[in-house]
Amino acid sequence: MRTMLAALAVLAVAGCATIDGGRGWSGQGAEPFDGARAACEAEAAAKPAGAERTQALEACMAAKGWHRR
């Protein structure tokens, strides 16, 4: 029982770690997510923080096949 609870706790924490500000990503036939996100975050980092950076990140991710839900 204790092992089962520990496993459920780990899954719950892992699930929370994948939430992206309450909005996730979806992609069909897209590039692998981790690589796309890392590349797009690096590209968007050159933009000023705020809406412009968010738009740059979302445009880059869209070009790689990923869209916000």
N, C-alpha and C positions, 0 to 999 in steps of 0.2 A: 504494500500500500504506500509506504513512504517513497519507494522508487517511482511509483506511478505519479505521485504528486510532484516529485522533483522533475520528472520528465515533462509534465504539463506546465510547470512553472517556466522551464527553459523554453518551451514552445511559445508560451504567452509572451515572454520577453523578446524572443526572436521575431515574433509577429509584430510587436510594437516597433521594433527597430526598422522594419521595412516600410512603415508608414511615412509618407513624404508630405508633412504638413497637412495631413488629412486628405491629400490628393495623391493618388497613385499614378502610375504610368501603365499604358497598355500598348502593345505592339504586336503586329502580326507580320511575320516575315522580316522582322527588324534585326538589326545588328545585335550582338550580345549586349545585354543591358549594362553590365558593369563597365565594359570598355567604352560604350557610347557615353555613359554618364561621366566617366572620368575625362574623356576627351572634351566633352561639351562644357564641363565645369572649368576646365583649364582655359578653354576659349572664352567663356563668359567672364572669367575673372579679370579680363582686361577692361571690362566695361565698369562704369560707376555702379556702386551698390544700389540696390533698389529695383524699380520697375524695368529699367533698361537692361540690367543684368539678367533679370528673370526672363524677359522677352528674348534675349540672346540665347539663354540656355534652352528655352522651349523651342525656338526656331532650329537650333542645332540638333536637338533631340528629334524633332519632326523630320529633319533631313535624314536622320538615321533610322526612321521608321517608328519612333515612339511618340505617343501623344498623351497629354494629361487626361485623366478620367474626369 
